[in-house]
C-alpha cells in the first residue's frame, strides 16, 4: 500500500448541471455518491443517448442551487449501519421517494420545488423553441459516464497557471477533490488502472482519464464562458483532466481521509 494524498473536499450535485453541495461525509456506493445527480431535466432537443439539458445549452443552470428538503434522510442510506453489520456487508437500501424532494433556489433568490412547473419555465427561458423539458428522477446517479469523478488540487492549479487566471476548483465538477503528495499537476493520471482506498473502507478502481467538454469553460458562479480552459486542456492534455472511477467496495468517505494505492 502507498499513501498518495488525502481528501480535500467532497461534493455531490442533487440536480444535474446545477450547483453542487459540499459535504463533510459521503456514502460512496456502487452507483456513485449517495444523492448525486438524482434529478435531471430531459430535453427533446438532446441526443437519445444523452437526453439531458445541461449548462452546455443553458449556462444559467449553474446559478441555481438545489438542496434536499430532508437533508438528514439523504446523507446516507437509512439502513447503512445494519447492512454493514451483515457479513460480508449487504448493499444498503436507498431512501424512500418522498425523502429525495429537492428545493431549488433560483438566481433571484426564489425557492421552488424541483417539480414546480415555474422552474421548468425558467430553465427554458431563451431556448424554449428548441427544448421541450421534462423532469427526470432516479435513485441512482445520472452521471455522464462513470459513477465517481476525482480531481486533484494540483491539476486545478496547473490548469489555472496555463490559462493565466486564478481558477476555482468547482469549475471541474468533481465528486472528490484530492490533495496529492506530489506537487505536480495531473498526478491522478498515474492512478489509472489501479485500485485506491479512500478512508477506512471505500475502494475504487480508477478507470480512465476524464474527457472534458464545454462545462469546464463555465464560471461556477456566473455561468460565463472562458473558452481558453477548453483550448488549453485540449492542446496540452489531450482534452482530458481528472479521472473517473468505479466503486469496488462501498463505504463512507470523509473530508481529510487518506488515499492509498492498493496495487
Secondary structure as the mmCIF struct_conf table of DSSP 4:
data_model
#
loop_
_struct_conf.conf_type_id
_struct_conf.id
_struct_conf.beg_label_comp_id
_struct_conf.beg_label_asym_id
_struct_conf.beg_label_seq_id
_struct_conf.end_label_comp_id
_struct_conf.end_label_asym_id
_struct_conf.end_label_seq_id
STRN STRN1 UNK A 2 UNK A 12
BEND BEND1 UNK A 14 UNK A 14
STRN STRN2 UNK A 15 UNK A 15
TURN_TY1_P TURN_TY1_P1 UNK A 16 UNK A 17
BEND BEND2 UNK A 18 UNK A 18
STRN STRN3 UNK A 19 UNK A 19
STRN STRN4 UNK A 21 UNK A 23
BEND BEND3 UNK A 24 UNK A 24
STRN STRN5 UNK A 25 UNK A 29
TURN_TY1_P TURN_TY1_P2 UNK A 30 UNK A 31
STRN STRN6 UNK A 32 UNK A 33
TURN_TY1_P TURN_TY1_P3 UNK A 34 UNK A 37
STRN STRN7 UNK A 39 UNK A 47
TURN_TY1_P TURN_TY1_P4 UNK A 48 UNK A 49
STRN STRN8 UNK A 50 UNK A 52
TURN_TY1_P TURN_TY1_P5 UNK A 55 UNK A 57
HELX_RH_3T_P HELX_RH_3T_P1 UNK A 59 UNK A 63
STRN STRN9 UNK A 65 UNK A 68
TURN_TY1_P TURN_TY1_P6 UNK A 69 UNK A 70
HELX_RH_3T_P HELX_RH_3T_P2 UNK A 71 UNK A 73
BEND BEND4 UNK A 74 UNK A 76
TURN_TY1_P TURN_TY1_P7 UNK A 78 UNK A 79
HELX_RH_AL_P HELX_RH_AL_P1 UNK A 80 UNK A 84
TURN_TY1_P TURN_TY1_P8 UNK A 85 UNK A 85
BEND BEND5 UNK A 86 UNK A 86
TURN_TY1_P TURN_TY1_P9 UNK A 87 UNK A 88
HELX_LH_PP_P HELX_LH_PP_P1 UNK A 90 UNK A 96
HELX_RH_3T_P HELX_RH_3T_P3 UNK A 97 UNK A 100
STRN STRN10 UNK A 102 UNK A 105
TURN_TY1_P TURN_TY1_P10 UNK A 107 UNK A 108
BEND BEND6 UNK A 109 UNK A 109
STRN STRN11 UNK A 111 UNK A 113
TURN_TY1_P TURN_TY1_P11 UNK A 114 UNK A 115
HELX_RH_AL_P HELX_RH_AL_P2 UNK A 117 UNK A 123
TURN_TY1_P TURN_TY1_P12 UNK A 124 UNK A 130
STRN STRN12 UNK A 133 UNK A 137
BEND BEND7 UNK A 139 UNK A 140
BEND BEND8 UNK A 144 UNK A 147
STRN STRN13 UNK A 148 UNK A 152
HELX_RH_AL_P HELX_RH_AL_P3 UNK A 153 UNK A 163
TURN_TY1_P TURN_TY1_P13 UNK A 164 UNK A 164
BEND BEND9 UNK A 165 UNK A 165
HELX_RH_3T_P HELX_RH_3T_P4 UNK A 169 UNK A 172
BEND BEND10 UNK A 175 UNK A 175
STRN STRN14 UNK A 176 UNK A 180
BEND BEND11 UNK A 181 UNK A 182
BEND BEND12 UNK A 184 UNK A 184
TURN_TY1_P TURN_TY1_P14 UNK A 185 UNK A 186
HELX_RH_3T_P HELX_RH_3T_P5 UNK A 187 UNK A 191
TURN_TY1_P TURN_TY1_P15 UNK A 192 UNK A 193
BEND BEND13 UNK A 194 UNK A 194
STRN STRN15 UNK A 195 UNK A 198
TURN_TY1_P TURN_TY1_P16 UNK A 199 UNK A 201
STRN STRN16 UNK A 202 UNK A 211
HELX_RH_3T_P HELX_RH_3T_P6 UNK A 214 UNK A 217
STRN STRN17 UNK A 218 UNK A 218
TURN_TY1_P TURN_TY1_P17 UNK A 220 UNK A 222
STRN STRN18 UNK A 225 UNK A 225
TURN_TY1_P TURN_TY1_P18 UNK A 227 UNK A 227
HELX_RH_AL_P HELX_RH_AL_P4 UNK A 228 UNK A 237
TURN_TY1_P TURN_TY1_P19 UNK A 238 UNK A 239
STRN STRN19 UNK A 240 UNK A 249
STRN STRN20 UNK A 251 UNK A 254
TURN_TY1_P TURN_TY1_P20 UNK A 255 UNK A 256
STRN STRN21 UNK A 258 UNK A 261
#
